[in-house]
Amino acid sequence: MKLFKLTLLMLASLFLMPSVNAAQLQEGTTHLAITPAQPTSADEGMIEVVEIFSYGCSHCHRFEPMLERWLKTKPANVKFVQLPAIFNATLAMYARAFYAAEALGVLDKIHAPFFEAIHLQKRRMNSEAEITALFTEHGVDQKDFEKAFRSFAVEAKVRRAAELGKRYGLQATPSMVVNGKYITDPGKTNGFQGMINVVNQLIKQES
């Protein structure tokens, strides 16, 4: 889908251009200011970093290993949050599955397999039945999943995710938001590592 994909030029830059370093950090180029700045869920003295992703996004799938490495070394004052992108009804369903997994305490079991089902196993995952099957394959009781999937709490989180995406000015996935003030993505930073570098610099700036 077009909303997931960077342009050919942006995609080429992931491989052909050097990643952004600290000296190149520049608002309007490597990242954008979010106006107005959005509230965060972080406690006082902490910096919130949000990854905006979609299970249907191939770039998000490829970014996962780098994100996992960054999470192991991220600054101690960072609170990490994942936010599903919602551009259409299918992505709203994926977001509902994400929050259902979170509510059931099985996100660690489901997150990677959901990506793999779409991008490696080439499963369609375009219906509630297909998503339910994935959850049950990984040990989740079907009735528990269906109850969580349709719950008011999950519905509220899906609505909030859609609204936050708009407020952040989301243009591409994956994107990362620092402290509710700045948003960046690989197309602005010449690749995934560039995005991580920009995020680290913005964390220092906000600390």
C-alpha positions in Angstrom: 0.0 0.0 0.0 1.2 3.5 -0.9 0.8 4.8 2.6 3.3 2.3 3.9 5.9 2.8 1.2 8.7 5.3 0.9 9.3 6.6 -2.6 12.0 4.9 -4.7 14.4 7.7 -3.9 13.8 7.4 -0.2 14.2 3.6 -0.4 17.4 3.9 -2.3 18.7 6.3 0.4 18.4 3.5 3.0 21.3 1.7 1.3 23.2 4.3 -0.7 23.6 7.3 1.6 25.4 7.7 4.9 23.2 7.8 8.0 22.6 11.1 9.9 25.1 11.9 12.6 24.9 14.4 15.5 26.4 17.3 13.5 23.7 17.0 10.8 20.7 17.2 13.2 18.5 19.8 11.7 14.8 20.6 12.4 12.8 20.6 9.2 15.2 18.2 7.5 16.1 15.3 9.8 13.0 15.7 11.9 9.9 17.8 12.2 8.5 19.7 15.1 5.0 18.7 16.2 2.8 21.7 16.7 1.4 21.9 19.2 3.5 19.5 21.2 1.5 16.6 22.5 1.2 15.3 26.1 3.2 12.2 26.9 2.7 9.2 29.2 6.1 9.6 30.8 6.7 10.4 34.4 8.4 13.7 35.4 12.1 13.5 34.4 11.5 10.8 31.8 11.6 11.2 28.0 8.9 9.4 26.0 9.9 7.8 22.7 7.1 6.4 20.6 7.6 4.0 17.7 4.7 4.3 15.2 4.4 1.1 13.2 2.1 -1.2 11.4 2.1 -5.0 11.1 1.4 -4.5 7.4 4.5 -2.4 6.8 7.5 -4.2 5.4 9.8 -1.4 6.5 8.6 -1.8 10.1 9.3 -5.5 9.9 12.8 -4.9 8.7 13.3 -2.2 11.4 12.4 -4.6 14.2 15.9 -6.1 14.8 17.5 -2.7 15.0 14.8 -1.4 17.3 15.4 -4.4 19.6 19.1 -3.6 19.8 18.4 0.0 20.5 16.0 -0.9 23.3 18.8 -2.8 25.0 21.0 0.3 25.1 18.5 3.1 25.3 19.1 5.8 27.9 17.7 5.0 31.4 15.5 8.1 31.3 13.5 6.9 28.2 10.0 5.4 28.4 9.4 3.5 25.2 5.9 3.2 23.7 4.6 1.5 20.6 1.7 3.1 18.7 0.0 1.3 15.8 -0.5 3.5 12.7 -4.1 3.7 11.5 -4.7 4.8 7.9 -7.6 2.5 7.0 -9.9 -0.2 8.2 -7.4 -3.0 7.9 -4.8 -1.1 10.0 -7.5 -0.3 12.6 -8.1 -4.1 12.9 -4.3 -4.7 13.3 -4.3 -2.0 16.0 -7.2 -3.7 17.7 -5.2 -7.0 17.7 -2.1 -5.2 19.1 -4.1 -3.7 22.0 -5.9 -7.0 22.6 -2.6 -8.8 22.9 -1.4 -6.1 25.3 -4.6 -6.4 27.4 -4.2 -10.2 27.6 -0.5 -9.9 28.5 0.6 -11.9 25.4 2.2 -9.1 23.3 5.6 -10.8 23.6 4.1 -14.0 22.1 2.2 -12.3 19.3 4.2 -9.3 18.1 7.0 -11.0 16.1 4.7 -13.8 14.8 2.2 -11.2 13.5 4.9 -9.6 11.4 6.2 -13.0 10.2 2.7 -14.2 9.3 2.3 -11.3 6.9 5.8 -10.8 5.5 7.4 -14.2 5.7 4.5 -16.7 5.6 2.5 -14.5 3.2 -0.7 -15.0 5.1 -3.4 -12.4 4.3 -4.4 -11.5 7.9 -7.2 -9.3 6.5 -10.1 -10.7 8.7 -10.9 -11.2 12.4 -11.0 -15.0 11.8 -7.4 -15.0 10.4 -6.2 -12.9 13.3 -8.0 -15.1 15.8 -6.3 -18.1 14.3 -2.9 -16.6 14.8 -3.6 -15.9 18.5 -4.9 -19.4 19.1 -1.9 -20.9 17.4 0.2 -19.1 20.0 -1.7 -20.4 23.0 -4.3 -17.7 23.5 -7.8 -18.9 24.3 -10.2 -18.0 21.5 -13.0 -16.7 23.8 -10.5 -14.6 25.8 -9.2 -13.1 22.6 -12.6 -12.4 21.1 -13.6 -10.7 24.4 -10.5 -8.5 24.5 -10.7 -7.8 20.7 -14.2 -6.3 21.1 -13.7 -4.7 24.5 -14.5 -1.1 25.2 -10.9 -0.6 26.6 -9.3 -1.8 23.3 -11.7 0.3 21.3 -10.8 3.4 23.2 -7.1 2.7 22.6 -7.7 2.3 18.9 -9.5 5.6 18.7 -6.7 7.3 20.7 -4.0 5.8 18.4 -5.8 7.1 15.3 -6.1 10.6 16.8 -2.5 10.7 18.0 -1.3 9.7 14.5 -3.1 12.8 13.1 -1.8 15.1 15.9 1.8 13.9 15.2 1.4 14.6 11.5 2.3 11.0 10.7 3.4 10.6 7.1 5.3 7.2 7.0 5.9 4.1 8.9 8.0 3.4 10.8 8.3 6.8 12.5 9.6 7.8 15.9 8.3 10.6 18.2 10.4 12.1 20.9 8.7 13.6 24.0 5.6 14.5 22.0 7.6 17.3 20.3 9.5 15.9 17.3 8.8 13.2 14.7 11.3 11.5 12.3 11.4 8.6 9.9 13.9 6.8 7.7 13.1 9.0 4.7 14.3 12.0 6.5 17.4 10.4 8.0 18.7 8.3 5.1 17.9 5.0 6.8 17.0 3.2 9.9 20.4 3.9 11.7 20.0 7.6 10.8 16.6 7.6 12.5 18.1 6.0 15.6 20.9 8.6 15.6 18.4 11.5 15.4 16.3 10.0 18.1 19.3 9.7 20.4 20.3 13.3 19.7 16.8 14.5 20.4 16.7 12.5 23.7 19.9 14.3 24.8 18.4 17.6 23.7 15.3 17.0 25.8 17.1 15.6 28.9 
